[in-house]
Amino acid sequence: MIVEADLGNSRMKWRLLSEDVVVALGCYEYADLSSWCVHEPVTRIRASCVTSDVKRLQFVARCRELFSVEPEFAQVSASLGGVTGAYKDYKTLGIDRWVAMLAAYKRCSGATLVVDCGTATTVDLLAANGLHRGGYILPGFDLMLSSLSADTASVQVPRHDTPVSLGLGNTTNECVAHGALMSIVSLVESIQKKEPAASLILTGGAGGLLCSYLDGAEWVESLVLDGLVVALP
């Protein structure tokens, strides 16, 4: 059995594979990592990590305790799986963005726009030949809501069940939620207009929400985990 883990900024997503078939999956807050348990023999652990060293070490310790296996952590490279990075110093590119691009390019085999809607929203464009042309990073949907509330006394964070749309808001909560959604959708649409041949792949917690507002979008919840297969074959 193989464990694959995505150690994000806010939480850890994981899945268990048996001969490339997913047999279990889940998501844990780092505070609850001590309760994570897999009742299967595990021989390999592939991981992507963007979180703090403390949380990374907690994960490593838990893997040793559960499986007596040392996790392998994916690293950014200049070129891999048909994808060539745009950064001159490729090591400064986030590993989550890198493995997401590897998975998306493998999936689409052509020009691809990759949007990860997590704590941050990252947008990366791949040319048809796999060249990473660059991207954008902006606050994620939830982070936009909470940051505005933190610095503006009269604005409260909308509840997660607050309906959202791209229409003009008629309450302060609607204005905040609709504005956050519009900012991300508008950015992606502007790139789509310039690159109409690019497939659009979304991932991350807010990806399902955004998918319904973007033409031709496909939401792949496990995109980062999928990329580990390319990064750590």
Backbone torsions as a table, in degrees:
resi	resn	phi	psi	omega
1	MET	NA	146.5	178.1
2	ILE	-121.2	132.5	172.1
3	VAL	-99.3	132.8	172.0
4	GLU	-118.3	135.9	-175.6
5	ALA	-136.0	139.7	175.2
6	ASP	-113.8	103.1	-179.5
7	LEU	-89.3	90.9	-178.0
8	GLY	-84.6	-175.9	-179.3
9	ASN	-67.6	-35.7	-172.7
10	SER	-102.7	-30.5	-174.4
11	ARG	-162.2	173.3	179.7
12	MET	-111.6	126.0	172.9
13	LYS	-105.5	141.2	-176.6
14	TRP	-145.6	162.1	173.0
15	ARG	-151.4	156.9	179.6
16	LEU	-113.7	128.7	-177.6
17	LEU	-114.0	141.1	170.0
18	SER	-127.4	107.5	-177.8
19	GLU	52.1	50.8	176.5
20	ASP	69.7	7.2	176.3
21	VAL	-103.9	128.7	179.3
22	VAL	-75.5	120.5	-178.8
23	VAL	-108.9	-15.3	176.7
24	ALA	-161.8	152.1	177.5
25	LEU	-157.3	162.4	-179.4
26	GLY	-175.0	-176.9	-178.2
27	CYS	-145.5	134.3	-177.6
28	TYR	-131.3	138.7	165.9
29	GLU	-71.6	147.3	-176.9
30	TYR	-63.4	-30.3	178.2
31	ALA	-64.8	-21.8	-178.1
32	ASP	-104.6	11.4	-173.6
33	LEU	-61.7	-28.2	-178.5
34	SER	-65.9	-18.3	179.2
35	SER	-94.0	-4.2	178.6
36	TRP	-67.3	131.4	-178.0
37	CYS	-150.2	139.7	176.3
38	VAL	-125.7	118.0	-175.1
39	HIS	-91.8	51.0	178.3
40	GLU	-142.6	151.8	174.9
41	PRO	-69.0	129.8	-177.6
42	VAL	-119.0	129.1	-178.4
43	THR	-108.8	-14.4	-178.2
44	ARG	-151.7	146.0	177.8
45	ILE	-132.9	119.5	175.5
46	ARG	-106.9	137.2	-175.9
47	ALA	-145.5	151.1	170.3
48	SER	-118.9	134.9	-173.7
49	CYS	-136.6	122.6	172.6
50	VAL	-120.6	1.1	-176.6
51	THR	-85.4	-174.5	-175.4
52	SER	-70.1	161.7	177.8
53	ASP	-61.8	-35.0	-179.9
54	VAL	-62.0	-47.0	-179.2
55	LYS	-69.2	-35.2	176.7
56	ARG	-62.5	-44.0	179.7
57	LEU	-66.3	-34.9	175.7
58	GLN	-62.0	-42.7	178.9
59	PHE	-64.2	-45.2	179.5
60	VAL	-60.0	-44.6	-179.9
61	ALA	-62.2	-39.5	-180.0
62	ARG	-67.3	-38.6	178.3
63	CYS	-64.3	-41.7	177.8
64	ARG	-63.1	-41.5	-178.2
65	GLU	-66.7	-44.1	-175.9
66	LEU	-77.1	-42.7	-166.9
67	PHE	-122.6	-12.1	-172.3
68	SER	56.7	38.3	179.9
69	VAL	-125.7	137.2	178.4
70	GLU	-88.4	124.0	-179.7
71	PRO	-66.0	145.0	171.7
72	GLU	-99.9	126.8	-178.2
73	PHE	-104.5	128.0	178.8
74	ALA	-64.6	146.6	178.4
75	GLN	-125.6	149.2	175.9
76	VAL	-74.0	140.1	175.5
77	SER	-127.0	167.8	-178.5
78	ALA	-66.5	-35.2	-178.3
79	SER	-156.0	138.4	-179.9
80	LEU	-166.2	143.9	174.5
81	GLY	57.3	29.6	-178.8
82	GLY	85.8	-3.7	-179.1
83	VAL	-104.0	132.4	176.3
84	THR	-117.3	126.1	-175.6
85	GLY	-70.2	154.7	-179.9
86	ALA	-91.0	-22.4	-175.6
87	TYR	-72.3	135.7	173.9
88	LYS	-63.7	-43.0	173.8
89	ASP	-101.5	87.6	-171.2
90	TYR	-62.1	-22.7	-178.0
91	LYS	-69.2	-15.0	179.5
92	THR	-87.5	-4.1	175.2
93	LEU	-76.7	137.1	179.2
94	GLY	-62.6	134.8	-177.5
95	ILE	-63.9	-31.2	178.4
96	ASP	-65.3	-40.2	177.0
97	ARG	-65.3	-41.1	-177.5
98	TRP	-63.4	-51.0	-177.5
99	VAL	-69.5	-30.5	175.4
100	ALA	-64.4	-40.1	177.6
101	MET	-66.7	-40.0	178.0
102	LEU	-59.5	-45.2	-179.1
103	ALA	-67.7	-42.3	-178.0
104	ALA	-65.3	-41.0	-179.4
105	TYR	-68.6	-38.8	176.3
106	LYS	-61.9	-37.0	-177.1
107	ARG	-73.1	-39.8	-171.7
108	CYS	-100.3	-26.8	-180.0
109	SER	53.1	42.7	179.6
110	GLY	-178.5	-168.1	-179.8
111	ALA	-57.3	131.7	-173.4
112	THR	-143.2	138.2	173.1
113	LEU	-107.7	118.3	-174.6
114	VAL	-109.7	121.2	-178.1
115	VAL	-122.8	116.1	178.7
116	ASP	-104.3	112.7	-172.9
117	CYS	-101.1	66.9	-179.4
118	GLY	-105.7	-142.9	176.4
119	THR	-55.0	-44.1	167.1
120	ALA	-107.2	155.2	170.8
121	THR	-100.2	119.2	177.6
122	THR	-112.9	139.8	-178.3
123	VAL	-128.0	123.1	-178.7
124	ASP	-133.3	138.0	-178.1
125	LEU	-112.1	127.9	175.6
126	LEU	-110.5	132.4	175.3
127	ALA	-74.6	169.1	-177.9
128	ALA	-59.9	-29.4	-179.9
129	ASN	-88.5	7.6	177.4
130	GLY	89.7	1.6	178.5
131	LEU	-73.9	125.3	175.0
132	HIS	-74.7	116.3	-175.6
133	ARG	-89.3	-6.5	179.6
134	GLY	121.2	-173.1	-177.1
135	GLY	-168.2	-165.2	179.1
136	TYR	-136.4	150.8	172.1
137	ILE	-131.5	130.0	175.9
138	LEU	-143.1	166.1	179.9
139	PRO	-58.5	146.2	175.4
140	GLY	-69.7	168.5	-176.2
141	PHE	-55.7	-51.7	-179.0
142	ASP	-66.0	-36.7	-179.5
143	LEU	-66.7	-35.8	175.5
144	MET	-60.1	-44.0	-178.6
145	LEU	-64.8	-47.1	-175.5
146	SER	-71.5	-35.1	-179.3
147	SER	-68.9	-36.8	177.8
148	LEU	-66.7	-39.8	178.4
149	SER	-65.9	-38.1	-175.7
150	ALA	-64.4	-33.8	-174.6
151	ASP	-108.1	4.5	-178.7
152	THR	-132.3	106.0	-170.2
153	ALA	-60.3	-32.9	-174.1
154	SER	-89.0	-1.5	-178.4
155	VAL	-108.9	126.5	177.4
156	GLN	-106.3	149.4	179.0
157	VAL	-67.3	126.7	176.2
158	PRO	-61.9	146.3	175.5
159	ARG	-66.6	154.5	-177.2
160	HIS	-64.9	-22.6	179.6
161	ASP	-91.3	6.8	177.0
162	THR	-68.0	122.8	179.1
163	PRO	-60.1	141.9	179.2
164	VAL	-124.5	154.8	174.9
165	SER	-157.0	179.8	177.2
166	LEU	-94.5	4.0	179.6
167	GLY	-77.3	167.2	176.2
168	LEU	-63.7	137.0	179.2
169	GLY	-79.2	148.2	178.0
170	ASN	-115.9	5.8	169.9
171	THR	-138.0	164.1	179.2
172	THR	-61.4	-42.1	178.1
173	ASN	-59.0	-44.1	178.9
174	GLU	-63.7	-42.5	-179.4
175	CYS	-60.4	-40.9	179.2
176	VAL	-66.8	-52.6	-176.7
177	ALA	-64.7	-43.9	-179.5
178	HIS	-66.8	-37.2	179.5
179	GLY	-65.7	-41.3	178.4
180	ALA	-63.6	-44.5	178.9
181	LEU	-63.4	-45.1	-178.6
182	MET	-61.0	-37.7	-176.8
183	SER	-64.0	-40.4	-179.6
184	ILE	-74.3	-46.5	-179.6
185	VAL	-60.8	-42.0	-178.8
186	SER	-63.1	-40.5	178.1
187	LEU	-61.8	-48.5	-177.9
188	VAL	-64.1	-42.8	-180.0
189	GLU	-63.1	-36.1	-180.0
190	SER	-65.2	-35.4	177.1
191	ILE	-72.2	-40.0	178.9
192	GLN	-59.1	-37.6	-179.9
193	LYS	-65.1	-35.1	179.8
194	LYS	-81.3	-26.9	-176.1
195	GLU	-127.7	65.9	-173.8
196	PRO	-65.6	-19.7	-178.5
197	ALA	-83.2	-10.9	-175.9
198	ALA	-78.0	131.3	171.8
199	SER	-68.8	147.2	-179.1
200	LEU	-111.0	116.5	179.3
201	ILE	-116.3	125.6	177.4
202	LEU	-112.4	146.4	173.4
203	THR	-146.4	180.0	179.9
204	GLY	92.3	165.5	-172.7
205	GLY	-58.1	-36.4	-179.5
206	ALA	-94.5	4.1	-177.5
207	GLY	-62.8	-38.1	179.1
208	GLY	-62.8	-38.9	177.8
209	LEU	-65.1	-48.4	-175.9
210	LEU	-69.2	-28.7	-175.5
211	CYS	-57.2	-36.7	-176.2
212	SER	-72.9	-11.1	-179.2
213	TYR	-105.8	3.3	-175.8
214	LEU	-125.4	122.6	-178.3
215	ASP	-63.4	133.5	174.5
216	GLY	75.1	9.6	-176.2
217	ALA	-78.7	143.8	173.1
218	GLU	-121.9	126.5	178.4
219	TRP	-95.7	121.3	178.8
220	VAL	-117.9	98.1	-172.9
221	GLU	-59.5	-34.8	-173.3
222	SER	-99.1	24.8	-171.3
223	LEU	-58.0	-45.3	-179.8
224	VAL	-63.5	-43.4	177.7
225	LEU	-63.7	-39.4	177.9
226	ASP	-59.3	-35.5	-178.8
227	GLY	-69.3	-20.8	178.9
228	LEU	-64.7	-29.8	178.9
229	VAL	-63.5	-35.4	179.1
230	VAL	-77.9	-42.5	-176.9
231	ALA	-71.6	-34.3	-178.1
232	LEU	-131.3	72.2	-175.3
233	PRO	-65.9	NA	NA
